Amino acid sequence: MTMSADDWARAYQLINAAVVPGWALLIFLPRSKLTSALVHSMLYPALMGSIYVAGLGAGIFLGQSAEGAGFSSIDGVAAIFDHPNGIIIGWTHYLVFDLFVGAWIGRDAIRRNLPHLTVIPCLLGTFMFGPVGLLLYLLLRLLLRKKFSLQE
């Protein structure tokens, strides 16, 4: 089955849209049962992980990948992103892990009783820039709690 450029663009848009409710819940309803059930459970990682696995399988077994794609060299990794499926797989990877980290930030902030308004920029930073938001959150913990710990 061959997908058109429009099909790949739609897939990209759907995958992006799929995580927005999770982020909205973390930002606007951090302590709700709905947030707990949807975002703090393994639901999002399992659903998005399934998309990732399907794309990976299509790349490996159905030829939905660029010639020379692989992980053994920088050229091979670059070739992964020469095919729209590789872009979708890579982007899904980012979305899954960023939301997982955002959910951890949300839970950790609640456990530490940090003011939610101070956590929101960290969540937005994680949503948009991954590790930047996490580092911002770790700095926030240091500033608000006057001690630094890498322990959960």
Disulfide bonds with the S-S distance in Angstrom:
none
